[in-house]
Amino acid sequence: MQTYPFKHHDALVEKMADAFADDPRLKDFFMAHDVSYEAIKAGLSELVQYTQDLHKCDAPTTDKGDVYKPVLGFVNGRITLSYEPCDALVEKQRHTSGHLQMDASALPKTLRAADLADFRQDTKGRQSFYHKIMQTVNAYKLGEPVKGLYLHGPYMTGKTYGLAAAAKQFSTMQLNVTLMYYPDFAREIKSAIGQGSLETRIAMLKKTDVLMLDDFGGEGYSAWVRDEVLGPILQHRLLDQKLTYFTSNIPPKQLIDHFTGQGSQNEQLKAFRIIERIQALAEPLAF
């Protein structure tokens, strides 16, 4: 994404922030996420890029040089910009080797080109990841049971890139792959109740051939999401032996604290059931 030099132009910043605050295309987004005026000023580059790319999907198919549309998000008090496929690209993917689904707030555009052929194996964790993905590809082709991975490590170590590259690999194998940024999903899933789409979204995550949850544990604690959404999804995937992958900044041993919150012993037991399912579905790998 292009970065625009607004920092030292206070008058321009105020003028543009005022214009975006009154933009009817953005008002619903600002209201839904309670975006402050200061956040609008801090997110001018994202907002400019969003408005520039907003109608790319409307161009005639033969003229499209870019078949992704922009999607705004709001994470940790900041406006974010990511991209999802236009309908034309989704339809094309359905008729090619596989179907790689991206949640609306899943990945920035730069990661959509991730490829295992370009994946740097410059650490022990990266080498292990690459070899395990290749082993999984071979085992899947032979119909042998195989587990996913729980990738854990600090920020900016390449976990998400690795997941995106693996997603592309699996999508070439006639597999439906769903890759999503889990904190956004956990925040937004409650709105699906009012829209009547909760069960549909849960069913999709239960049934997709390969499910990848990026930044798992980065979401705020919610007993309801844990028990009514995540638990049933993981249980169904465990019973059906479906590939499930996670990336997280939380080591496996600390997950129990995240899913217990400040709760009672009963809450700890519920959290422990989630951990058991994760361990059964995915092998931990330090990245």
C-alpha positions in Angstrom: 0.0 0.0 0.0 1.3 3.5 -0.9 2.0 5.7 2.1 1.0 9.3 1.7 3.1 12.1 3.4 0.5 13.7 5.6 2.5 13.9 8.8 3.8 17.5 8.5 0.8 19.0 6.9 -1.6 19.7 9.7 -4.1 21.8 7.7 -4.3 19.1 5.0 -4.8 16.4 7.7 -7.7 18.2 9.2 -9.3 18.9 5.9 -9.0 15.3 4.7 -10.1 13.9 8.1 -13.2 16.1 8.0 -14.0 15.0 4.4 -13.7 11.3 5.3 -15.7 11.7 8.5 -18.6 13.0 6.4 -18.1 10.5 3.6 -21.4 8.4 3.3 -19.4 5.4 2.1 -17.5 5.3 5.4 -20.0 6.5 8.0 -21.4 3.0 8.7 -17.9 1.6 9.2 -16.9 4.5 11.6 -20.1 4.0 13.6 -19.9 0.2 13.8 -16.4 0.3 15.1 -16.7 3.6 17.1 -13.8 5.1 15.2 -12.6 8.3 16.8 -11.6 11.4 14.9 -8.0 10.9 15.9 -8.1 7.4 14.5 -9.4 8.8 11.2 -6.5 11.2 11.1 -4.0 8.4 11.8 -5.5 6.2 9.1 -5.6 8.7 6.3 -3.2 6.6 4.1 -5.5 3.6 4.5 -8.6 5.6 3.8 -7.2 7.2 0.7 -6.1 3.9 -0.7 -9.5 2.3 0.2 -11.4 5.0 -1.7 -9.1 4.8 -4.7 -9.5 1.0 -5.0 -13.2 0.8 -4.0 -14.6 0.3 -7.5 -11.9 -1.9 -9.0 -14.3 -4.9 -9.0 -16.7 -2.8 -11.1 -14.4 -2.6 -14.0 -15.0 -4.8 -17.1 -13.3 -8.2 -16.5 -11.1 -7.8 -19.6 -9.8 -4.5 -18.3 -8.9 -5.7 -14.8 -5.3 -5.6 -13.8 -6.2 -6.2 -10.1 -9.0 -8.5 -9.1 -9.1 -7.7 -5.4 -11.3 -5.3 -3.6 -10.3 -3.3 -0.4 -11.7 -4.1 3.0 -11.4 -1.8 6.0 -10.8 -3.1 9.5 -10.3 -1.6 12.9 -7.7 -3.4 15.1 -6.2 -2.1 18.4 -7.6 1.4 17.8 -6.1 1.7 14.3 -7.8 1.6 10.9 -6.4 -1.3 8.8 -6.7 -2.1 5.1 -6.8 -5.6 3.6 -8.0 -7.1 0.3 -10.4 -9.9 -0.7 -11.1 -11.3 -4.1 -13.6 -9.8 -6.5 -16.5 -12.1 -7.4 -14.8 -12.7 -10.8 -11.7 -14.1 -9.2 -13.7 -16.2 -6.7 -15.6 -17.7 -9.7 -12.3 -18.4 -11.5 -10.9 -20.1 -8.4 -13.9 -22.4 -8.2 -13.2 -23.7 -11.7 -9.5 -24.2 -11.3 -7.4 -26.5 -9.1 -8.8 -25.6 -5.8 -10.7 -23.0 -3.8 -8.7 -20.8 -1.5 -11.2 -18.8 0.6 -10.0 -15.7 2.4 -12.0 -14.1 5.2 -12.8 -10.5 4.5 -10.3 -9.3 7.1 -7.9 -12.1 6.7 -4.7 -11.0 5.0 -3.1 -7.9 3.5 -2.7 -8.0 -0.3 1.1 -8.5 -0.1 0.6 -12.0 1.5 -1.7 -13.3 -1.2 1.3 -14.0 -3.4 3.0 -16.1 -0.7 4.5 -19.2 -2.1 6.5 -22.1 -0.6 8.9 -21.8 -3.5 9.9 -18.4 -2.0 9.8 -19.5 1.6 13.1 -18.8 3.4 14.4 -21.8 5.4 16.9 -19.8 7.4 16.0 -21.0 10.9 15.3 -24.4 12.4 11.7 -23.6 12.9 11.2 -22.5 9.3 13.0 -25.7 8.0 10.8 -27.9 10.2 7.7 -26.1 9.0 8.6 -26.5 5.3 9.4 -30.2 5.7 6.2 -30.9 7.7 4.0 -29.2 5.0 5.7 -31.3 2.3 5.1 -34.5 4.4 1.5 -33.5 4.9 1.1 -33.0 1.1 2.5 -36.5 0.5 0.5 -38.1 3.2 -2.7 -36.5 2.1 -2.2 -37.7 -1.5 -1.8 -41.3 -0.1 -4.9 -41.0 2.1 -2.9 -41.3 5.3 -4.1 -39.5 8.5 -2.1 -36.4 9.3 -2.2 -33.5 11.9 -2.0 -29.8 11.3 0.4 -27.4 13.1 0.2 -25.0 15.9 2.9 -22.4 15.0 3.9 -20.2 17.9 6.5 -17.5 18.3 7.1 -13.8 18.5 5.6 -11.2 16.1 7.3 -10.7 12.7 8.9 -14.2 12.4 7.0 -15.2 9.3 4.2 -17.4 10.7 1.5 -15.8 8.7 3.5 -15.8 5.5 4.2 -19.5 6.1 0.5 -20.2 6.6 -0.5 -18.3 3.5 2.1 -20.2 1.4 0.8 -23.5 2.7 -2.7 -22.4 1.9 -1.7 -21.8 -1.7 -0.1 -25.3 -1.8 -3.2 -27.0 -0.5 -5.5 -25.1 -2.8 -3.7 -26.7 -5.8 -4.7 -30.2 -4.5 -8.5 -29.7 -5.1 -8.9 -28.8 -1.4 -11.1 -26.0 -0.1 -8.9 -23.8 2.2 -10.2 -21.2 4.6 -7.7 -18.8 6.0 -8.9 -16.2 8.4 -7.6 -13.6 10.9 -9.1 -15.1 14.0 -9.3 -12.0 16.3 -11.5 -10.2 13.7 -13.7 -13.3 13.4 -14.1 -13.6 17.1 -15.1 -10.0 17.4 -17.5 -10.0 14.5 -19.2 -13.4 15.0 -21.8 -12.1 17.5 -23.1 -9.8 14.8 -23.9 -12.9 12.8 -26.6 -13.8 15.3 -28.7 -10.7 14.4 -28.1 -11.4 10.7 -29.2 -15.0 11.0 -25.9 -16.3 9.6 -24.2 -17.6 12.7 -24.9 -21.3 12.0 -24.0 -20.9 8.4 -20.6 -19.5 9.2 -19.9 -22.1 11.9 -20.9 -24.9 9.5 -18.5 -23.6 6.9 -15.6 -23.6 9.3 -16.5 -27.1 10.4 -16.6 -28.5 6.9 -13.8 -26.7 5.0 -11.1 -29.2 4.0 -8.3 -27.1 5.6 -8.9 -24.5 8.2 -6.2 -22.0 9.1 -6.7 -19.6 12.1 -4.1 -16.8 12.1 -3.2 -14.9 15.3 -5.1 -17.4 17.5 -5.2 -16.2 21.1 -4.9 -12.6 19.9 -8.6 -12.1 20.4 -10.2 -10.9 23.7 -11.4 -13.5 26.1 -15.0 -14.6 25.6 -16.5 -17.6 27.2 -19.4 -17.6 24.7 -17.1 -17.7 21.7 -15.0 -20.4 23.4 -17.9 -22.6 24.2 -20.5 -21.9 21.5 -18.3 -21.2 18.5 -14.7 -22.5 18.8 -15.5 -25.7 20.8 -18.0 -27.1 18.3 -15.8 -26.2 15.3 -12.8 -27.9 16.7 -14.8 -30.9 17.9 -16.3 -31.5 14.5 -13.0 -31.1 12.8 -11.4 -33.6 15.2 -14.1 -36.2 14.6 -13.8 -35.7 10.8 -10.0 -35.7 10.9 -9.8 -32.4 9.0 -6.6 -30.5 8.7 -6.5 -27.5 11.1 -3.6 -25.0 11.5 -3.0 -22.2 13.9 -0.5 -19.3 14.3 -0.1 -17.7 17.7 2.1 -15.6 19.8 1.1 -17.7 22.8 3.1 -20.9 23.6 0.8 -24.0 24.0 1.3 -24.2 27.7 0.0 -20.7 28.2 -3.2 -21.2 26.2 -5.0 -22.5 29.3 -4.7 -19.1 30.9 -6.0 -17.3 27.8 -9.1 -19.4 27.6 -9.8 -19.4 31.3 -9.7 -15.6 31.8 -10.4 -14.7 35.4 -12.9 -17.6 35.7 -13.6 -20.3 38.2 -12.4 -23.9 38.3 -15.3 -24.8 36.1 -14.1 -22.3 33.5 -10.7 -23.8 33.7 -12.2 -27.2 32.8 -13.9 -25.8 29.8 -10.7 -24.2 28.7 -8.9 -27.5 29.2 -11.3 -29.2 26.8 -10.4 -26.6 24.1 -6.7 -27.2 24.7 -7.2 -31.0 24.4 -8.9 -30.5 21.0 -6.1 -28.3 19.7 -3.5 -30.8 20.8 -5.3 -33.5 19.0 -5.6 -31.5 15.9 -2.3 -29.8 15.6 1.4 -30.5 16.4 3.1 -27.5 18.2 6.0 -26.0 16.3 8.2 -23.1 17.6 8.7 -20.6 14.8 
